[in-house]
Amino acid sequence: MTRFILPLAVAVLLLATALRFHALESQSLWNDEGSSYGQALRAPADIWVNAAADIHPPGYYLLLAGWRGVAGDSEFALRALSAFASLVSAAGAFAIARRLYGCTAGLIALAAVAVNTFSITYAQEMRMYALLAACAAASTWALVLVLHGAGRGRVAALLLTTAAGLYTNYAYAGVLAMQGVMGVMGLAWLLTMGAPRAVFARLVLAYGGALLLFLPWLPTAFAQVTQWGSTGASIPLSDALTVVTGYLLTGVTYPVTGVSTAAMLLVVLGLVPRAGKRPFDRQAVWALALPMVWIAVTLAGFLALELFREANLKFLLPLQLAAAVWMGRGAWVLWHLPVSRPQAWARRMPKLAALAMGAAVMFGGWGGLDALYTAPEYQRDDYRSIVRYTAPEYQRDDYRSIVRDIAAEGGAPAGVILNGPGQSEVFGYHMRREGAAFAVYPLPVGMTPDPEATQRAVSDILTDHARVYGVFWGTDERDPQRLVERALAEGAYPVDESASDIAAGDVLQVELDWVRVAEVPLPVVVTVQLLDAEGRVVAQRDAQPLNGFAPFTSLAIGQAQTDRHALMIPNDLPAAQYRLIVALYTPDHAMMRLPVGGVDALTLTELSVSARQGGEE
């Protein structure tokens, strides 16, 4: 049956290719991808300099710049580099498992990578994480070859792949730590077979050469790693094991599909110290230990450095290869399970069971693929919001749609405020792709935000543009005082501007004057709604006063506060009479309005809406 393994491996690799290139361009580039794109536009020397201000070394950016010159600027082309890198890591898992245990192990390891949604996610992102996994697979395979035989080519491969990993991402340190442990174990194993001096010299040459190649960047790397702060809340240790197991054995969609029983069983079988008649020698122990040490060393580093945060889980991508190799060994154990019956069918049963287990691993995670490609919770969410400062706030997950929406609204030239590093590059990319022209303003002013300069800049923008948009990303790091949002909330449009008759597609601006006359023990949300003749909501905005910067709880008794809201009237709203109301509620009870003067809502005005010019009435 072994002769069928390699054709099956080719088929699985083709499946992996299809899954990584499927819908590769469907989502827009997001902020971090914009940073990658911005770097790729620069000359190599400028990439080197600008990467020093980032948290990532320049290797991926240099490679992407060269790739872009050949493949082009489309989202598909730019992400294809990561897709190919992911295929290299899948092939690397096959090669490592095949070399250590046999063809069956290689096939199952390849299958475990092919459908894993953790691997596919970063295969479809223009970032360095798929390349990190590819370097980890390639250098580990090279280490296995060096320890199993001589050859200058193997030493050169280990040297170059190690240097590439160091220049790709600092998480490669986990791979190096694993290889250090396995290198020592391998030398100890070789010591029992004769003098290991030649192998020791080769390892020194490979890793020493890689370190020399990385030496120009080493001071920068040390400064970046020691000075860069952590982001996001830590994952509780009680949940970390579940999350890691789900990511490594199934992928990011494990909450949808769970972890298959077949995957868990292969992990358990992978712990068996021998298979069939294979002797329990030091080489077998070394092969058994490799995926386990890989996972244990990296996770120990995560715990020691307190890195278990959602934003850091992508650094565990190389461990998915280790888990796949581990499952491959479990299939190999099952394949070689001793059978006492002499019949041919009985001898084939363990082999068929091993292949069935591999198929179960693949199909066990298959349900997560549809979720990965279509479910909103698995689309790229970079915690970004766009605020029309003459319209309601709404959430978006992609810059492409933001650019299209702003362009579709038409009217006077828009001003767009961007507050996150890298946003200018990704926003400009989509503007060029969509043929849009907006005035773009990176704010706040200064690396350490300057309140007065930022206030003046926002005032100037509001003076120059009838429509102003704020696209906010990474606000806690870039603008922790919310200087931009506060300035916009306080001066978004003239106080005396109002409207009683408007057209579909226009902006309805509402100004409310609140006076606190009693204690307000809980936060209160203001909802402004436009209702049709049947009382249905056709436009709505909900927010605490002054967009959350002046909640009722912050006002003193008798203190007044001006509160501004705006509603974007839908382009296709029929011409008719509408009623504008305002109501109050607490965040915990959104469906229960607070009484105001004995009623649950106040009618502000009746107004007529005309059809949009050029549209149908």
MARTI-299569 format. One line per 2 residues: number of its first residue (from 1); their letters; for each residue x, y, z of C-alpha. Coordinates in Angstrom, 2 decimals. Layout:
<sites>
NUM = A = X,Y,Z  ...
</sites>
This chain:
<sites>
1 = MT = 0.00,0.00,0.00  3.00,2.30,0.41
3 = RF = 3.09,2.92,-3.33  -0.17,4.87,-3.05
5 = IL = 1.17,7.27,-0.43  3.08,9.65,-2.72
7 = PL = 0.16,10.08,-5.21  -2.11,10.75,-2.25
9 = AV = 0.39,13.30,-0.95  0.35,15.12,-4.28
11 = AV = -3.46,15.19,-4.20  -3.47,16.58,-0.64
13 = LL = -0.91,19.24,-1.59  -3.13,20.29,-4.51
15 = LA = -6.05,20.52,-2.09  -3.94,22.67,0.24
17 = TA = -3.13,24.92,-2.72  -6.79,25.32,-3.64
19 = LR = -7.78,26.16,-0.06  -5.08,28.82,0.26
21 = FH = -5.79,30.53,-3.04  -9.58,30.33,-2.74
23 = AL = -11.10,33.81,-2.27  -7.60,35.16,-1.70
25 = ES = -8.62,38.66,-2.76  -12.16,38.68,-1.32
27 = QS = -11.27,40.74,1.76  -9.65,44.12,1.56
29 = LW = -6.18,44.82,2.84  -6.38,45.80,6.50
31 = ND = -4.15,48.04,8.58  -1.23,45.67,9.21
33 = EG = -1.25,44.60,5.58  -1.13,48.28,4.71
35 = SS = 2.08,48.54,6.72  3.52,45.66,4.70
37 = YG = 2.45,47.30,1.46  3.93,50.64,2.50
39 = QA = 7.25,48.95,3.23  7.18,47.11,-0.10
41 = LR = 6.97,50.45,-1.95  10.35,51.51,-0.58
43 = AP = 13.86,50.84,-1.80  15.78,48.10,0.08
45 = AD = 17.89,50.59,2.02  14.76,52.50,3.10
47 = IW = 13.05,49.26,4.13  16.02,48.49,6.38
49 = VN = 15.82,51.93,8.00  12.02,52.00,8.39
51 = AA = 11.82,48.46,9.78  13.95,49.64,12.69
53 = AD = 10.97,51.72,13.84  8.69,48.68,13.71
55 = IH = 8.62,45.50,15.79  9.47,43.20,12.88
57 = PP = 12.81,42.65,11.15  13.08,43.59,7.48
59 = GY = 13.36,40.16,5.82  9.74,39.71,4.81
61 = YL = 9.42,43.31,3.63  12.48,42.97,1.41
63 = LL = 11.12,39.75,-0.08  7.68,41.32,-0.58
65 = AG = 9.20,44.30,-2.37  10.90,41.97,-4.84
67 = WR = 7.77,39.84,-5.17  5.63,42.92,-5.83
69 = GV = 7.94,43.96,-8.64  7.27,40.63,-10.38
71 = AG = 3.68,39.73,-9.39  2.06,43.17,-9.30
73 = DS = -0.08,45.21,-6.91  -3.39,43.37,-6.80
75 = EF = -4.58,41.99,-3.47  -4.38,38.48,-4.94
77 = AL = -0.80,38.98,-6.13  0.41,40.58,-2.90
79 = RA = -1.08,37.82,-0.73  0.08,35.03,-3.02
81 = LS = 3.56,35.24,-1.46  2.10,34.11,1.87
83 = AF = 0.03,31.41,0.18  3.15,29.93,-1.46
85 = AS = 5.07,30.19,1.83  2.27,28.25,3.54
87 = LV = 2.56,25.52,0.92  6.29,25.34,1.60
89 = SA = 5.55,24.80,5.30  3.02,22.07,4.46
91 = AG = 5.57,20.33,2.25  8.14,20.80,5.04
93 = AF = 5.87,19.02,7.53  5.59,16.15,5.04
95 = AI = 9.37,16.01,4.56  10.16,16.09,8.30
97 = AR = 7.62,13.40,9.22  8.59,11.23,6.25
99 = RL = 12.27,11.44,7.14  11.71,10.67,10.82
101 = YG = 8.97,8.05,10.63  8.04,7.14,7.08
103 = CT = 5.75,7.95,4.15  2.52,7.36,6.07
105 = AG = 3.53,9.86,8.74  4.43,12.37,6.05
107 = LI = 1.04,12.02,4.36  -0.94,12.52,7.58
109 = AL = 1.23,15.46,8.64  0.61,17.08,5.26
111 = AA = -3.13,16.47,5.59  -3.18,18.01,9.08
113 = VA = -1.60,21.21,7.73  -3.63,21.30,4.51
115 = VN = -7.04,21.87,6.13  -5.96,23.61,9.33
117 = TF = -7.65,27.03,9.37  -4.86,28.52,11.50
119 = SI = -2.47,27.81,8.64  -4.94,28.95,5.96
121 = TY = -5.72,32.23,7.74  -2.13,33.43,7.61
123 = AQ = -1.62,31.97,4.14  -4.15,34.59,3.03
125 = EM = -2.62,37.59,4.78  0.09,39.90,3.47
127 = RM = 2.19,39.53,6.61  5.26,37.55,7.59
129 = YA = 3.71,34.75,9.65  3.31,32.18,6.85
131 = LL = 6.94,32.83,5.91  7.91,32.33,9.56
133 = AA = 6.32,28.86,9.49  8.02,28.07,6.17
135 = CA = 11.44,29.02,7.57  10.75,26.93,10.68
137 = AA = 9.85,23.89,8.57  12.80,24.30,6.21
139 = ST = 15.43,24.83,8.92  14.11,21.94,11.04
141 = WA = 14.22,19.65,8.03  17.78,20.80,7.35
143 = LV = 18.73,20.06,10.98  17.33,16.54,10.68
145 = LV = 19.38,16.01,7.52  22.58,17.33,9.12
147 = LH = 22.18,15.00,12.10  21.43,12.04,9.84
149 = GA = 24.33,12.43,7.45  27.07,14.55,5.98
151 = GR = 26.87,17.02,3.13  27.86,20.62,2.57
153 = GR = 24.53,21.36,0.95  22.69,20.40,4.12
155 = VA = 24.86,22.66,6.23  24.34,25.55,3.81
157 = AL = 20.57,24.92,3.86  20.54,25.02,7.67
159 = LL = 22.62,28.21,7.71  20.48,30.08,5.16
161 = TT = 17.08,28.98,6.47  18.09,29.88,10.04
163 = AA = 19.23,33.34,8.95  16.02,33.77,6.94
165 = GL = 13.96,32.84,9.98  15.77,35.36,12.18
167 = YT = 15.21,38.11,9.64  11.52,37.16,9.25
169 = NY = 10.15,37.36,12.78  11.48,37.36,16.34
171 = AY = 9.16,34.46,17.21  11.71,32.33,15.36
173 = AG = 13.56,32.32,18.68  11.19,29.52,19.75
175 = VL = 12.31,27.43,16.78  15.95,28.11,17.62
177 = AM = 15.39,27.08,21.23  13.85,23.79,20.10
179 = QG = 16.67,23.15,17.65  19.21,23.85,20.39
181 = VM = 17.67,21.18,22.62  17.32,18.69,19.76
183 = GV = 20.85,19.45,18.54  22.31,18.56,21.94
185 = MG = 20.18,15.41,22.08  21.27,14.49,18.58
187 = LA = 24.96,14.91,19.39  24.49,12.75,22.48
189 = WL = 22.85,10.09,20.33  25.69,10.27,17.78
191 = LT = 28.23,10.01,20.59  27.07,6.43,21.16
193 = MG = 27.74,5.67,17.49  31.19,7.21,17.22
195 = AP = 32.95,10.58,17.40  30.44,13.40,16.72
197 = RA = 33.09,16.01,16.05  32.29,16.34,12.35
199 = VF = 28.57,16.84,13.03  29.35,19.23,15.88
201 = AR = 31.55,21.27,13.53  28.79,21.37,10.95
203 = LV = 26.26,22.64,13.49  28.67,25.30,14.72
205 = LA = 29.29,26.37,11.12  25.57,26.54,10.29
207 = YG = 24.35,28.38,13.38  27.47,30.50,13.70
209 = GA = 27.16,31.56,10.08  23.48,32.41,10.55
211 = LL = 24.33,34.51,13.59  27.01,36.37,11.63
213 = LF = 24.49,37.14,8.90  22.05,38.43,11.53
215 = LP = 24.69,40.40,13.43  24.03,43.75,11.63
217 = WL = 20.45,43.67,12.84  21.10,42.25,16.32
219 = PT = 21.34,45.60,18.21  18.11,46.79,16.61
221 = AF = 16.42,43.48,17.41  17.45,43.71,21.05
223 = AQ = 16.12,47.28,21.34  12.82,46.39,19.66
225 = VT = 12.13,43.28,21.70  13.00,44.87,25.05
227 = QW = 11.14,48.15,24.49  7.99,47.08,22.67
229 = GS = 4.94,46.95,24.94  2.32,44.20,25.10
231 = TG = -1.19,44.80,23.77  -4.48,43.22,24.70
233 = AS = -5.60,41.27,27.73  -3.86,38.05,28.72
235 = IP = -5.61,34.76,28.05  -6.21,33.05,31.41
237 = LS = -3.97,30.04,31.87  -7.05,27.90,32.39
239 = DA = -8.18,28.76,28.84  -4.77,28.79,27.17
241 = LT = -4.49,25.00,26.86  -7.90,24.77,25.18
243 = VV = -7.09,27.60,22.79  -3.67,26.19,21.86
245 = TG = -5.05,22.68,21.36  -7.84,24.01,19.16
247 = YL = -5.52,26.16,17.07  -2.89,23.46,16.53
249 = LT = -5.17,20.50,15.83  -8.07,22.20,14.01
251 = GV = -7.38,25.92,13.53  -8.94,29.24,14.42
253 = TY = -12.40,27.82,13.69  -12.18,25.18,16.42
255 = PV = -15.10,26.84,18.31  -17.29,25.93,15.31
257 = TG = -16.15,22.35,14.72  -14.44,21.36,17.94
259 = VS = -11.32,19.20,17.91  -11.92,15.88,16.16
261 = TA = -11.61,12.64,18.10  -9.36,11.34,15.34
263 = AM = -6.87,14.17,15.87  -6.76,13.59,19.61
265 = LL = -6.34,9.83,19.12  -3.43,10.36,16.74
267 = VV = -1.77,12.61,19.33  -2.14,9.87,21.94
269 = LG = -0.77,7.25,19.54  2.11,9.59,18.78
271 = LV = 3.27,9.09,22.38  3.80,5.35,21.91
273 = PR = 7.58,4.77,22.10  7.79,2.15,19.39
275 = AG = 5.88,0.78,16.44  5.98,-2.81,15.30
277 = KR = 9.43,-4.30,15.40  11.31,-1.01,15.21
279 = PF = 14.01,-1.08,17.93  13.70,1.32,20.84
281 = DR = 17.04,3.02,20.20  18.31,6.55,20.78
283 = QA = 17.52,7.61,17.24  13.91,6.56,17.72
285 = VW = 13.75,8.47,21.00  15.13,11.57,19.29
287 = AL = 12.52,11.30,16.53  9.78,10.76,19.11
289 = AL = 10.88,13.80,21.10  11.19,16.36,18.29
291 = PM = 7.53,17.54,17.92  6.96,17.34,21.68
293 = VW = 10.05,19.36,22.53  9.14,21.87,19.82
295 = IA = 5.74,22.51,21.37  6.91,22.35,25.01
297 = VT = 9.85,24.74,24.58  7.80,27.35,22.71
299 = LA = 4.87,27.25,25.12  7.25,27.47,28.08
301 = GF = 8.67,30.65,26.55  5.17,32.04,26.08
303 = LA = 4.39,31.41,29.73  7.68,32.80,30.99
305 = LE = 7.33,36.00,28.93  3.57,36.37,29.61
307 = LF = 2.79,36.30,25.90  -0.51,34.45,26.07
309 = RE = -2.57,37.22,24.48  -4.90,37.00,21.52
311 = AN = -2.70,39.30,19.45  0.29,36.96,19.99
313 = LK = -1.32,33.66,19.00  -0.11,34.09,15.43
315 = FL = 3.44,33.58,16.71  2.47,29.98,17.49
317 = LP = 1.96,29.17,13.79  5.20,27.10,13.56
319 = LQ = 3.80,24.88,16.33  0.99,23.83,14.00
321 = LA = 3.67,22.04,11.98  4.95,20.33,15.12
323 = AA = 1.43,19.17,15.97  1.00,17.87,12.42
325 = VW = 4.27,15.91,12.62  3.14,14.55,15.99
327 = MG = -0.14,13.34,14.47  1.83,11.90,11.57
329 = RG = 3.83,9.80,14.01  0.59,8.58,15.57
331 = AW = -0.61,7.40,12.15  2.76,5.69,11.62
333 = VL = 2.35,3.84,14.93  -1.10,2.68,13.84
335 = WH = 0.15,1.71,10.37  2.80,-0.59,11.85
337 = LP = 0.60,-2.02,14.57  1.54,-5.73,14.95
339 = VS = -1.17,-8.15,13.86  -1.03,-11.76,14.98
341 = RP = -3.41,-13.11,12.33  -1.72,-14.28,9.14
343 = QA = -4.56,-13.35,6.79  -3.81,-10.56,4.33
345 = WA = -6.99,-8.66,5.20  -6.02,-8.62,8.88
347 = RR = -2.56,-7.25,8.08  -4.15,-4.49,6.03
349 = MP = -6.56,-3.36,8.75  -4.07,-1.15,10.70
351 = KL = -2.99,0.50,7.46  -6.55,1.18,6.41
353 = AA = -7.27,2.48,9.91  -4.31,4.88,9.68
355 = LA = -5.55,6.27,6.37  -9.09,6.51,7.74
357 = MG = -7.80,8.46,10.74  -6.04,10.87,8.42
359 = AA = -9.23,11.32,6.40  -11.16,11.90,9.63
361 = VM = -8.71,14.62,10.66  -9.25,16.35,7.32
363 = FG = -13.02,16.08,7.28  -13.28,16.80,11.00
365 = GW = -12.09,20.34,10.35  -13.83,20.71,6.99
367 = GG = -16.86,22.41,8.50  -14.65,25.24,9.70
369 = LD = -13.61,26.17,6.16  -16.99,27.65,5.25
371 = AL = -16.94,29.65,8.48  -13.40,30.84,7.75
373 = YT = -14.37,32.17,4.33  -17.82,33.57,5.11
375 = AP = -18.66,33.97,8.82  -18.28,37.57,10.05
377 = EY = -16.41,36.54,13.19  -13.61,35.04,11.08
379 = QR = -13.25,37.92,8.68  -10.31,40.17,9.46
381 = DD = -11.35,42.32,12.40  -8.78,44.96,13.25
383 = YR = -10.98,46.71,15.82  -11.47,49.59,13.45
385 = SI = -14.43,51.98,13.32  -15.33,54.70,10.88
387 = VR = -17.30,57.70,12.07  -19.04,60.04,9.69
389 = YT = -19.01,63.31,11.51  -22.26,64.27,9.89
391 = AP = -23.71,60.78,10.20  -24.00,57.77,12.52
393 = EY = -21.08,55.74,13.72  -20.86,52.26,12.25
395 = QR = -18.44,49.35,12.26  -16.46,48.09,9.29
397 = DD = -13.93,45.31,8.87  -12.32,46.42,5.63
399 = YR = -10.87,49.58,4.16  -12.07,48.71,0.68
401 = SI = -15.71,49.12,1.75  -14.90,52.29,3.67
403 = VR = -13.41,53.89,0.56  -16.31,52.73,-1.60
405 = DI = -18.92,54.00,0.85  -17.33,57.44,1.14
407 = AA = -17.05,57.69,-2.65  -20.66,56.54,-3.14
409 = EG = -22.07,59.24,-0.89  -20.86,61.93,-3.30
411 = GA = -21.32,65.60,-2.53  -18.56,67.99,-1.56
413 = PA = -14.98,66.63,-1.34  -14.54,64.60,1.81
415 = GV = -11.81,64.88,4.41  -10.66,61.62,5.98
417 = IL = -8.84,61.51,9.32  -6.63,58.47,9.96
419 = NG = -5.19,57.89,13.41  -3.29,54.60,13.06
421 = PG = 0.24,53.89,11.78  0.10,52.25,8.38
423 = QS = -3.40,53.50,7.65  -2.23,56.03,5.09
425 = EV = -0.64,53.27,3.00  -3.61,50.91,3.03
427 = FG = -6.17,53.72,2.61  -4.17,55.16,-0.26
429 = YH = -3.91,51.71,-1.84  -7.69,51.32,-1.93
431 = MR = -8.21,54.92,-3.07  -6.00,54.22,-6.08
433 = RE = -7.74,50.91,-6.77  -11.20,52.51,-6.57
435 = GA = -10.26,55.70,-8.40  -11.28,57.82,-5.40
437 = AF = -9.77,61.16,-4.37  -10.07,62.32,-0.77
439 = AV = -8.00,64.64,1.35  -6.33,62.36,3.94
441 = YP = -5.11,63.70,7.30  -2.97,61.57,9.64
443 = LP = -3.77,62.65,13.22  -3.15,63.31,16.07
445 = VG = -0.24,65.70,15.62  3.11,64.44,16.92
447 = MT = 4.36,61.01,17.98  3.40,62.10,21.48
449 = PD = 0.03,63.69,20.68  -0.03,67.48,20.98
451 = PE = -3.52,68.50,22.24  -3.47,72.10,21.02
453 = AT = -1.98,71.31,17.61  -4.45,68.45,17.15
455 = QR = -7.39,70.70,18.06  -6.25,73.31,15.53
457 = AV = -5.78,70.67,12.85  -9.29,69.27,13.38
459 = SD = -10.78,72.79,13.32  -9.03,73.49,10.01
461 = IL = -10.29,70.22,8.55  -13.87,70.99,9.58
463 = TD = -13.57,74.42,8.01  -12.29,73.00,4.72
465 = HA = -14.69,70.08,4.34  -18.44,69.69,4.53
467 = RV = -18.00,65.96,5.07  -15.40,64.64,7.49
469 = YG = -14.74,61.01,8.32  -12.63,59.55,11.09
471 = VF = -11.20,56.06,10.54  -9.86,54.93,13.90
473 = WG = -7.51,52.03,14.55  -5.21,51.29,17.48
475 = TD = -6.61,54.30,19.32  -5.48,53.13,22.74
477 = ER = -1.86,53.22,21.57  -1.92,56.16,19.14
479 = DP = -4.44,58.53,20.76  -5.15,57.30,24.30
481 = QR = -6.62,60.67,25.31  -9.06,60.55,22.37
483 = LV = -7.95,64.02,21.28  -9.18,63.59,17.72
485 = ER = -12.55,62.12,18.63  -13.18,64.78,21.28
487 = AL = -12.30,67.61,18.89  -14.63,66.18,16.27
489 = AE = -17.44,65.65,18.76  -17.15,69.22,20.01
491 = GA = -17.04,70.96,16.63  -18.41,68.66,13.99
493 = YP = -20.79,71.24,12.51  -22.03,74.83,13.19
495 = VD = -24.32,75.16,16.21  -26.99,77.11,14.34
497 = ES = -27.31,74.68,11.41  -30.58,72.76,11.21
499 = AS = -32.86,71.14,8.66  -36.60,70.57,8.40
501 = DI = -36.91,69.46,4.79  -34.28,67.20,3.34
503 = AA = -33.67,64.82,0.48  -32.80,61.13,0.47
505 = GD = -29.04,60.74,0.76  -28.68,63.96,2.76
507 = VL = -27.51,64.33,6.33  -29.97,65.32,9.04
509 = QV = -28.17,67.19,11.82  -29.71,67.26,15.28
511 = EL = -28.65,69.43,18.18  -29.94,68.70,21.69
513 = DW = -29.45,70.83,24.80  -29.49,68.78,28.00
515 = VR = -29.66,70.10,31.58  -29.11,67.75,34.48
517 = VA = -31.79,68.32,37.13  -31.36,65.18,39.26
519 = EV = -28.91,62.42,40.09  -28.09,60.04,37.21
521 = PL = -26.74,56.85,38.81  -26.31,54.86,35.56
523 = PV = -24.96,55.60,32.08  -27.71,56.76,29.73
525 = VV = -27.70,56.38,25.95  -29.46,58.84,23.67
527 = TV = -31.18,57.38,20.62  -32.27,59.68,17.78
529 = QL = -34.58,58.00,15.28  -36.38,58.90,12.08
531 = LD = -39.69,57.03,11.79  -41.98,56.50,8.82
533 = AE = -45.81,56.74,8.93  -46.04,53.18,10.33
535 = GR = -43.56,53.92,13.09  -40.70,51.92,11.52
537 = VV = -37.15,53.17,12.04  -35.55,54.31,8.77
539 = AQ = -32.49,56.03,10.27  -31.01,55.93,13.76
541 = RD = -28.05,56.93,15.88  -27.35,55.79,19.44
543 = AQ = -24.63,57.30,21.64  -24.04,58.85,25.01
545 = PL = -23.99,62.69,24.89  -21.23,64.26,22.82
547 = NG = -20.31,60.85,21.41  -19.53,59.57,24.89
549 = FA = -17.26,62.42,25.97  -19.88,64.15,28.15
551 = PF = -22.12,61.46,29.70  -24.94,62.58,31.96
553 = TS = -23.10,61.09,34.94  -20.31,63.62,34.43
555 = LA = -22.59,66.68,34.60  -23.26,68.62,37.79
557 = IG = -26.81,69.40,38.90  -28.03,72.35,36.84
559 = QA = -25.20,72.05,34.30  -26.14,72.26,30.62
561 = QT = -24.56,70.31,27.77  -24.98,70.64,24.01
563 = DR = -25.19,67.27,22.30  -24.94,66.78,18.53
565 = HA = -26.14,63.85,16.46  -26.56,63.29,12.75
567 = LM = -28.51,60.80,10.68  -27.60,59.71,7.17
569 = IP = -30.87,59.52,5.22  -30.85,56.40,3.01
571 = ND = -30.42,57.07,-0.70  -33.48,54.98,-1.57
573 = LP = -35.82,56.39,1.09  -39.24,57.12,-0.47
575 = AA = -40.44,60.73,-0.54  -42.89,61.14,2.37
577 = QY = -43.51,62.71,5.78  -41.39,61.38,8.64
579 = RL = -41.21,61.90,12.39  -37.98,62.62,14.31
581 = IV = -37.89,61.36,17.90  -35.40,61.15,20.75
583 = AL = -35.43,58.61,23.59  -33.18,57.44,26.43
585 = YT = -32.16,54.01,27.69  -29.42,52.35,29.76
587 = PD = -26.85,50.13,28.00  -27.95,47.05,29.94
589 = HA = -31.61,47.48,28.95  -31.56,48.68,25.35
591 = MM = -35.14,47.56,24.70  -36.56,49.43,27.73
593 = RL = -36.75,53.20,27.29  -36.59,55.57,30.23
595 = PV = -39.70,57.72,30.82  -39.42,61.37,29.75
597 = GG = -42.35,63.56,30.76  -44.59,60.53,31.11
599 = VD = -43.77,59.10,27.67  -40.96,56.85,26.43
601 = AL = -39.92,59.14,23.55  -40.21,62.82,22.60
603 = TL = -41.16,63.89,19.11  -38.77,66.62,17.99
605 = TE = -40.32,67.51,14.65  -42.20,66.33,11.60
607 = LS = -40.29,66.72,8.35  -40.65,65.86,4.71
609 = VS = -38.09,63.91,2.73  -37.89,64.36,-1.00
611 = AR = -36.49,61.82,-3.43  -32.81,62.02,-4.23
613 = QG = -32.09,64.22,-7.23  -31.92,62.02,-10.29
615 = GE = -33.69,59.17,-8.48  -37.25,57.88,-8.63
617 = E = -40.02,59.11,-6.36
</sites>
